[in-house]
Amino acid sequence: MKVIIENTVCLNTGDAAILMAIRHILRSAFGNDLKFIVFDSQPEVSRRLYPSSAYGDIEFRRLVSETVFKYSHGTGSFKDAAKPHYNKLLLKLLRIFSDGSLSKFGLISKRDRDSIQAYRDADMVITTGGTYLVETYNLEKRLNQFELDDILGKTPIFFTQSLGPFRNPTNRQRLKQAFDKSELILLRDAHSKDNISEVVADIEKCHVVADSVFALADTARIQAVRSAPAGSGTGVVAISVRNWNYVKDGENGMDRYIDSIRAMATDLVRAYGKKVVFVSTCQGVPEYAHDDSKTAKAIYARLDPDVAANTSVDDGFHSPEQLMAMVKGFDFVVATRMHMMIMSLCVGTPVLPIAYEFKTKELSARLGIAELTLDINTVTAAKASETLAAFVSGLEQYRQKSLSSVLEEHASAMSVVEPLKQAFASLAAKRSGYVLPAGQQVAPRGGVNHSKNQSDAVV
């Protein structure tokens, strides 16, 4: 069975964890005889980070919408202004002519013809989970990809997303076409379902389930951690940071955030006798636009000498498997990146979250730690120290509460196995000219719709 997963950015370890979780879930649904063709923004680098020697069932290719179409560089030139019109014309031509005909005129390269053929041969197309369908970002490449999917007769399944709201009329119109044709849309929070309810015609196919990365949870380890008596731990705490250009108050907002992290690092060393390691999901890949270790090093440079002596910055790349193995050695994690938070919880390590988007707040509420969640838009050094003190003093309570919820999130993430089978059967029936009757729906969070393999540890 050939499965396409599109719109990935695997240079980000959090996004790579989503890919590995989708892979695990699909194997639980359809068995291990699967071939994954992953359409990524930088496949050459992804191949280096995730080589075929270790990931033989995964083939990386360049996202077709990034190479077939032309995009503005923001220069304001006539050439830039003409690109959207070129893209519209090319989409029309693709609907009329074969890509072979267009390749004769230099409009489609051989590589893109091969990629398009991969789409035609695929049994299922999935657009990856995450947070990329939000108007904070330019959606043009994603929208073009969805329209190209449609031209090739494919209707992608939307894996677990945080998305919207959609206020731009063009975005709403083009997304509605993709949403309405999709067999299954998975959302990871109620806020996203509210956002999509104004766009999609059939809200019944939109289901709120846990982030797919919870499928990677080591449930046996979590149970062991919950059952073990409270101990002294390793004495090491990890902090994940990031640069965020959308903090309220602009540059002053980032300075306030950095001061807050500095205050927590100082308290961890001086008040709690910990060693601190800065590590995150976006680092160690020169080709990637984001490197959280740069922010970590800027914070490290501001630490007092005695604190710096007990603090280090890990700036290397770590795959999801490597990062989760590393996190097992920490007493807890202060996490700004949401997937740093999830991967830590998946191996039984408690987390103090810092939210930069609503997705983290929604997750924290489900885990029962909403009152501990710091907001990047309002956090101060004093608030950070106060919250850290509350977290440390109640660590065992928060560990039990959050890890109990993680088991529910794991069951929810795995509950999509049966709906995926149903969606696949429906797509196959439509290709054969038959309409399948309505089938099983997604189980609610914490439900009992388990696949037989869902409790197996992945890491």
N, C-alpha and C positions, 0 to 999 in steps of 0.2 A: 504494500500500500504506500503510495507516494503522497506526502503531505507537504504543502507549502506553508511556511510561516513568514509573513511579510512585515515590513516596517520595524524591524529590529535594529537596535544600536548596541551590539554586543561588546563594544569597547567599554561600556558601562557595566560593571559587574552586577549591579542590581537588575539591569535589563537582561543580562545573560542568565541570571537566576530565574527570571520569568521564562526564558526559553527552556531551561532545563526542567522547570516545573511543568510546562506544557508537554514536553517530551515524556515526562513521567506519567502524567495524567492520560495521555493518548496511548501509551503502552498499556496502562491499566484497562483502557477501554477496548483496544484492538489487538493487543499482543505485541510482541517485540519485533515482529517482522515488518518494521516501518522504515521508510527512507524519508529523511527530513531535508527539504531544500529551503534554506533560510535566505531570504532576500534582505540584505543588510545594507546600511549606508556605507560601510567601509569593509567589504568582505576580505580584502587582502590582509588587513590587520587581524580581523577575526579569525582567519585561517591560521595565523601565527599563534594567536592566543589559545585557540581551541583546535589543535592539529588533528588530522584524520587518524593519526596513530592512536589517539585517546578517544576520539569521537567519530568513529568510522561510519556512523549512520547519519552524519550531518554534512551537508554540502552547502557552502556559502557562495552566494551570487550577489551581484550588485542589484539593488532595488531598481526595477525597470523605470519607474516614473522619474528617477533622478538622472537617467542617461538619455531617455527618449525625448524628453521635453526640455525646454529652455526656461531659465528662471532669471528674474531681475537681480542685479547686483546693487540696486539702490542708487545708481548713478544719475538717474533722471534723464538719461540719453534717449534718443529716438529708438536705438536698438533695444534698449531695455523695455521701453514702452510697447514695442511691437511683439515682445515674447509671449504675453498672454494670448494675443490674437493668433500667433503661430501655433500655440498649444491647442487652442480650440479647433483650428483647421486640421491639425494632425489627428485629433480625436475623431473628427468627422471622417477623415480619409481612412483611418483604421477600421471604422465601422463599415466602410464601403469596399475597401480593397484588402487583399491579404498583405501580411507583412513582407512576404516575398516580393510582391509587386513594388512595395514602397522601398525595399532595400535597393532596387535597381536605380532609384533616384537619390540614393544616399541618405534617405530619411530614417532608415533602420539599419543598424550595424549587424554583423554576423553574431556578435555576442548577444545582442538584444533579441535577435531572431531565435537563438537557442534558448534564451530565458523565456520568451513567449511560448515556445514549444513545450517547455517544462510546465508552464501553466496549463496548457491544453492537456497534457498527460496526467496532471495531478488529480488525485481522487478527492482531495479536500484542500481548501484554502483557509487559513486562519490568519487574521490580523492580530498581532501580538498584544498582550496586555500591557498596562502601564498608564502613563499620563501624557499622552501626546495629542489627544483630540481636545485641546483647550485653546481658547483664542489668545492666550498669552503667547503662543507660538504661531508662526505662519503655517497654515494648513494646506497650502496649495499642492505640495508634493503628495501628501496623503490623499487628498481629494482626487488628484489625477490618477493615483494608483487604484483607488476604488473604481473609478470610471473605466480604467483599463481592464480591471478584473471583469467588469460587466461585459465589456466588448468581447472578452475571451470566454464568455459563458460561465464565469465563476462568481459565486456569491459567498464572500468570506464570512466565516463565523468570527464574531468579535469576542476575543478572549478578555478576561476580567479587566475592566477599564475604570478609571476615574475620568469623567469627561464633562464638557460644557462649563458654564452655559454658552449657548450659541446665539449671539446677538446680531452677527453679520448676516444679512439676508442671503448672500451668495453661499456662504457656508451652510446655512440652514437648508437651502434648496438642494445642494449637492449631497449633503450628508443624509438628507431624508431619502434620497434615491437609494443610497447604499444600505441604510438601516432598514428600509421597508422590504428590500429583497433578501436580506439576511435571514437565515433560519434560526439563529440563536445569538442573542446579545447578552453577555455576562458583564455585570457591573459590580464594583466592590464597595459601593456605599449608596445609601438612600438618597443622598444629595445628587448623585449622578443620575439616578432613576428619575428624580424630579426634573432634572435638566433635559433628559431625553424625552420625557413624556410629551413635551410640546412639539417634538419633531417627528417621532416615529408614529406610524398609524396603529400598529398592534403592540401595545405595551405589555401584553401577556407573554410575549417571547423575550422580554427583558427581565433578567433575574439578578437579584443582589446576592452574591456569594462572596466568600473570603478571597483575598488576594491569592493568586495561583501559587505563589512561592510557599505558602503554608503547606502545600502538598509535599514539600521536601522535609517536613518536620520529622525529627527522630523521636517518635512517640515513646519508644522504649526508654530512651535516655531521659526524656521529660518526666516520665512516670518515676524513674529512679531518683531524679533530682527532687521531685516533690515528696518522695517517701524518705529521703535521707535526712538525718538530723542536721540542724543548722551548724555549720562549721565555720572555721576561720577564713576559708577561701585561699586564693593564691596571693592576695594582696595587690593585684594588678587590675586596673580599670581602663577601659578603652573609651576614647572620645572620637566620634565621627563629626566632622564639620563640613561646611560647604560655603562657597561664595554664592550669594543670592542677590541678583540685580534689582529685585522687585520689593526689597524691604521698605516698609514705610519710613519716611524721613530720609530716603535716598542714602547718601554716603554716611550720614550721621546714624542711620539705622544699622548699617553694617558695623560701624565702630561700636555701637552699643552692644550688638551681638558678640563681637570679638571680646569686648571687655567682660561680658557675662561668662564666656567660655574660660577666659583667663582667671576669673574669680573662682570658678568651679575647680579648675586644675590646681589652683593654689590651695583651696580648701581640702581637696583630696589628698594632697601631699602633707600639708601641715596639720590639719585637724583630724584626718582619718588614717594617716600613715600609709597611704597607698602610693604605688608607682603608676604613672599615667602613660599610656601609649595612644598617640593619635593615629588612627587608621580608618579608611573609608572605602566605599565601593567604587569611587571614581578617582583613580590615581595610577601612576606608573605606566601610562600609555601615552607617549609623546604625540601620537597622531590624533588623540582625542582632545576636543576643545576644553574639557573640564579636568582639572586636577586639584582635588581637595587638599592634597598635601601642601600646596602653595599657601592656602589659607591657614593650614595647621602650622606651617613654618613661620608665618607672620605672627601667629599667636605665641608660638614658642619663643620667638625673639623678644617678646615683651614680658616674659616670665622673670621673676626675681631669681638670682643665681641658685639659691637653695631649692627652689621648685624645679628649675630647669635641670638640675642635677638628678632629679628623680623622674624626669619626663623624657620621652623620645618620640620621634616622628617616623613612622613607617611609611615610606613613600613608594613602595614597590607594588607591582600588579599582583592581584590574587584572584584566581577563579572563584566561583561560588563555593565549590567544594573546599578549596584551600582556606577561604575566608571563614567558612563555618567551622572548620577544624581549628583554626586559630582562636575563634571566639570562645570555644570551650574552656580556654585557659584564663578567662577574665572573670572577676567577681561580678561585674555588671558593666553595661555599656551606656554611655550618654550618646544618643543617636539623633543627628539631624537628618541624615538620609533615611527615608522610610524603609528601604530594603535592607539597610544595615540593621535597622530595628527588627525587621521580620526574620532575617537570617539568624540573628542572635537569639531571638525567642525560639526559633526552630531547633536549637540545640540546648535549650533549657537555661539560657543566660538572661537574667532580667534586664530591663531597659528603662532608662529615664529619657523620654522623648522630647525633642524640640521640633515643633511643627512650623513648616514654612508654607504649606498648602493645606486645604481642608481635608485632604485624604488622611493625613496623620491624625488629625483631631477625631475623625470618624473612627479610625482604627483604635485609638486610645480609649474612646468611649466604650467600644465593644470589649476591650480587654480589662475594663474596670479601673483604669488609671488616668481618667480624664483630669482629675484634680491635680495630677503631677505634671501634666503636659505643659511645657513652656511654649510661648508663642514668639517666634522670631521677630514679629512686628512690635511687640511690647516688652520683651524681656529686658531686664536690667541686671546689673551685677548683684544688687541686693536681693532681688527676686530669685535669681539663679541660686545664690547661696542658701537662701531660705528653703527653696524647694529641694535642693540637694540634701539638706539636713533632714527634712521630713522623709525623703526617700530612704536615706541610709538608716534612720532610726526605725523605719517600718519595713526594712528590706525583706524580711522573711514573709511578712503579710502580703506584700506586693508580689513577691515571687510566686506564692501559692495562687493568688488571685489571677495573675496574668497567665501563668502556665496552664491553669485549668481552662482558661479561655482559649489558649493556643490549641489545645486538643479539640475544642469545638470548631475553631477556625480550620484546622486540618480536615476535620470531617466535612465541613462546608466546601472547602476547596476540592475535595475528592468527590463530592456529591454531583459534580457535573459530568461524571463518567456516563451515566445512563442518558442524560439529555444529549450528550455528544453522539452517542450511538443512534439516538432517535433522529438527530439532525442529519447525520450521515445517511441513514436509511431514507429519509425524506428527499435528500438531494439525489440519491441514486434512483429513487422512484420517479422523480420528476424528469430525470434524464431518460428514463424508460417510457415516459408518457403516462405514468400512473400517479395518482394522488394518494398519499398515505393518510390514514386516519390519525387524529390527534393522539399523541402518545404521552408517556410519562413526563412530568414536569420536574424542574430542579427541586431537590429537597431543600427545606429551609435550613438556616444555620443551625448546626448542632443536630441535624437530622440523622437518620439511621440508614441512609442510602449509601452504603459503603461498597467499594469494590473489594475483591478478596485480597488485593495487594496493597491497599492503602495504608496499612500500618507498617509496612516495610520501611526501614530507614534508608534514605538515599545517600546520605553522607556518613 
